[in-house]
Amino acid sequence: MENLKVKCQFITLLLLISFSSYSQFSGWKDKLSEAGAALGAKTLGLDKILKKPAAISTSFEDVNKTNSKLPDFFLVNNLQPLYLLPKAPTGGYILCDGFYEMTNKSYCLHAGTFAPSKGDGYMYAPTLGPKQEIVTSILKNAEKHPEINQHDIQILLWTIIARTRFADYSGQVKLTAIALLSTLELTHLEGGVLGVLPESVMNKAKSTLPENIQAIFQAENQIRQLVASGNYTYAEMEKYAILAGMAPERTDVPSGIWTLHPDGYYIRYFPSGYSITKVQIYVPREIIAAGKTVIYDATNDIACPANTGSQRLAQTNEPLNPDYKVKIKINCK
C-alpha cells in the first residue's frame, strides 16, 4: 500500500510548480491560463493539437467479428450468477462451462456521444489507447474501494477521456484519483494531455474536423473547463459527456449479438443506460475439458457499439444487487 503522505507531497509539489509564479496575484490565474493555452496552441500548431491521440481509442473497427453469433444461435438455459464463480488472484472470475449472467457497474468512455438506446448492438473489444493502463487500474482498484461513489469514478474517467491535466484537478475528483491511482500513475496524467483551449482556438479547430467529431472535441474541452473551475455537479458534467436524444438507428448488428472472446468463450451485452450493463457469457464444454484455466476479467473489456454515435462502455467485475444466498450449479469436469 502506498504511503498517502508521499502522494500528498507529490501533488503539492506538482501544484506549486504549476501555479507558484502567479497564485499570489488575485485574478491573474485565469488570464494567465488562457494566455498560456493560446500560446501553447500557437507554439504546437493547430495541426499538432488535433493530432493528439485520444486517451482511449477503441472503436467498432477493433471488434473481431469472426465467428460472432446472432442472438438466437445458442439455446440459453440454466443461467448461473457469474459473481458466484471463484475469484482469480489477479481479479475476475474463473469460468466453468455453461451460461452465466451478471448485471454490473459500467462506465462511459466516450464523451460527446449518445447514451445506449434500445436495439443497439454491442460487441466485445479490448481497451486500447495511451491511457489504457490508467483506466484498467482505476476499474480494478475501484473494486477494493466500495466506499467510493460510482458517480465520482465516472467523473474521473471522463476527465481522463477528455485528456485533462492532473494539475487542473481539484476537489472530489482529485481525491478519487489519489485513492485509485499510484503516484507513478498520477504523473502519467500529465502526459499527452491538453489544457483548456480558448474559444478562438476551439472554433478554428472545429472548423477543420468532420461534423461527427466536432461534438466530441467540444465536449472534451468543456469537461476540462469544468474540472479546472473546481465548481461543478455530476449533472453538469454529464450534460457535456452524454448527448441528449438518440443516435441514428443501426440494424445490421442486433442487440444481443454474441462475440467470440479471444479466450474462447462467447459474450454479449445488454446496457441499461451507460452505468449498468447485463453481461451474459457462454463457455463451451470443450474449452474447460482441455484443461485450460479461463478467467473473465472485465476491467480491460469494452462493450463497443456498432452505432458509432453511442457510448463505449467500460465493464467491471462489480455486480449490482448480488444475491449471495443463491447456490450455484456448475460443472467443471
N, C-alpha and C positions, 0 to 999 in steps of 0.2 A: 504494500500500500504506500503510495507516495505521500510525502510529508506536505500537509496543507500549507504550512508556513513557507516552504520553498516555492510553492506555486504562487502564493500571495506576493512574495518578494519579486518573483519574475514578472508578474503582472504589473506591480508598482513600478519597476524599472522600465518596462515597456511603455507605460503611460507617461512616465516622466520624460523619456526620450522624445516621445511624440509631441508633448504639449508644454514642456517646461519653458520654452522660449517665449511663450506669449500668454500663459494661463493667468498671469497676474494682471493682465490688462483687460478690463471689462469690455465686452462687446467685440473684441478683436478676433476671438476664436472662430466665429462663423465666417467673418470676412476672409481670414487667412485660409480657412479650409476651402472656401470656394475659389480663392485665387490659386491655391496650391493645386486643386483639381484641374482648373483651367490650364495652368502652366504644365501640369503633368500630361494633359491631353495634347497640348501643343508639342511638348517635347517628344512624347512617344509617337505622335502621329495618330490621326483618327483610325487609319487602317490597322495599326497595331492594337489599338483598343478593341476594335471589332474582331480581331483575331485571337483575343484572349480566350483560352479554352474554357468550355463550360465545366463547372465543378463536377457534375455528373453528366455523362454524355450518352448513356444508354438510350437507344431508340428502337422502334419496331424492326429496323433493319438488323439489329443484333439478335433477334429471335431466330433460333434454329427450328424451322417448321418441319424438318424431316421427320416422318413417322408421327406427326401430330394426328389426333383422332377427333372426329366430330363428337358433339356432346352425348349422343346416344350409342356410341360404339361399344362401350362397356355396360354390362348389366350391373349397376351399382347396388350392392346389397351388403347387409351386415356391417354398416359403417361403424367404426370404433373411434373413440375420442383420441385424437393424436397426442394430446397433452398427457395421457396416462402411460405412454410408452416410456421406457427407461431413458434417462438423460445421458448424453455423451459428456465426457470430461471437458471437452472443448466447447460445449454448447450445442443445443439442438437435441433431436430425438433419434434414438436407434430404431430403425424401421424393421418390421417383420412383414411377411406377405399379407396381402389383404387390402381393404379400403379403409381410409382414415379421414377424419374431418376435424377441423379446428377453426373457430372464429377468433381471430386475433387482432391485436392492435396493428394498424398500418399507418404509413405516413406519406404525405405528398412530397414528391421530389421533382416537381416541375412547376415553378411559379409562372403565373400569367396564362394558365390553361384552364379548361373546364373540368369540373368535378365529374366523376364517373356517372353515367346515366344508364337506365335500364336498356339491356340489349347490347351494351358494349362488350366486345370480346377482348379478354386479357390473356396473355401468354407469358410464360417464364422467360426472363432474360437475366444475365448476370449484371451486377452493379459495375459500371465502367466509368472511368474519368479520373482526373488528378486528385479528387477528394474522396475516392472510393474507400480508402483505408480509414479515413476520418469518419465517414458515415457509418461504416460497418462497426467501428469501435463504439460509436455512440449507441447504436442499437444493441450491441452486446452488453455494454455497461449499464444501459437503462434497465435491463432485467434485474440487475443487482441493486437498483435504487427504486423500489416501488413507491417511495415517498415523493418522487419527482413526477409532477403532473404531465400527462400526455401532451397537453397544450404547450407547456414550456419546452418539451423536447421538439415538438413540431416547429416552434418559432426558431429554435437553434438550427434545425435542419434548413429552414427557409433562409436564414442568414448565410449559411454555407453555400446553398444553391445560388444565392444572389452574389456570391464572392465578396462578402463583407470583411473588412479588415478587423482583426481582433482588437486593435487599438480603438476602434469605434464602438466596441461593445460597452454596455452599461446596464445597471440594474439586474433584473432576474435572468436575462439571457446570459450575462457574464457568469453568474453563479452556477447556472446549469452547465455551461461549458467547462467550468473549473471542476465540477463534480464528476463529469463524464469523460473528460479527456486528460491525458497526461500532460506534463509540462512541455515535453517534446512535441506532442500533437498540437498543443496550443500555439507553438511557434509556427507550425505549418499553416495555421490560419492566416498568416501574414504573406504567404507566397502565392503568386498567381491571382491576386485579388484586385478589386477596383475600389477606389474611394467614391464618394458621392459626386456624380458628374453634373456640372451646371446645366441649366436648361438649354443654353445655346449649343453646348456640345451634344446633348441628348437629341435635340431636334435635327442637327446635322447628321448625327449617326443614324437616326431612324430613317432619314430620307434615303439612305443607301441600302436599307435592309428590305427583304421581302416582307409583305404585309403580315404574314402569319408569324414572323419572328419579332416584329416591332412591339407587340403587346408583351412578349416575354422580356425583351430588353428593357422596356419601360417599367414593368413590374419589378424587376430586379433592382433597378435604380431607386424606385420608391421604397422598397424594403430597406435598402441601405440608408436612405434618408431617415426612415422611422427609427432604425436602430441607433443611428448617430444622434438623433434628437433625445433619446433616452426616455421619451414620453409617448407611449402608445399602448393600445389594448390589443388583445388577441383578435377581436373583431376587425380592428383597423388593419392589422397585418393580413388577416385572411381576405379582406376586401381586395387587396392588390394581388395576393397569391392565387386566389380562386376566381375565375371569371364568372360573372352571372350568366345564367342561361345554360344551354346545352350545345355541345359540339355537333356538327352535321353528322347524321347517322351513317354508319358504315355497316353493311350487311354481309360482306363476304367472309368475315371472321365472326362467327356467332358466339354469344355468351355461353360459357361452359365448355369451350373447346379445350381439349387435353393437349398439353405439351409434353414431349418426351424429355425428361431431365437428363443431363449428361451422366448422372449416376445410375440411370437405368429404370427409374420409376416414372410414372406419369403424374402430372399435377395440373390443377385448374383453379381458377379464382372467381369468386363472386363478391365484388366490392359492394359495400353499403356506404355511399359517400366515399371520402378518402381516408377516414380514420378507422374504419372497420372493414375487414376482409374475411370472408369464409373461404378457407382453403380445403380442397379435397385432394387426396393422394391415393393412387393405386400402385401397389408394389407387386409385380408378378412373382409367383412362387419360385420360378427358376433362378431368379437373382439371389434369393436367400439360400436356396438349395445348393448353389455353387460355393457357399461358404463365405461370401463377401459381406463385410460389415458395411451397411448403408446407413448414412446419417442425414437426416433432414435438418439443416441449419439455415433458417430463413434470413439471417442477418446479412447475407450477401445476395439476396434474391430481390428482383423487381418484378412485380406484376405489370407487364408492359401492354398498354392499349394498342390495338390495331388502329384505332382512331387517334391519329397523332395530335388532335386538338384536345385530348383528355389527359388526365393526370397519370404520371408514372407513380406506382405505389410501392414504397419500400415495405417489406414484410418483416415480421418479428416472430420470436418464439414465445411471445407472451399471450396466453389465452385470455379471452374476456368471459367472465362469468363461468369459470370451470366448475364442474361438479365432481369432486374427488371421491364421492361416495359410490360412484358407479364402478363396477367391476369390469375390467377389460377382458375380452376374449381374443387371444392371439394364438398364432401357430407359427412358431419359428423353426420347426423341424423340417 
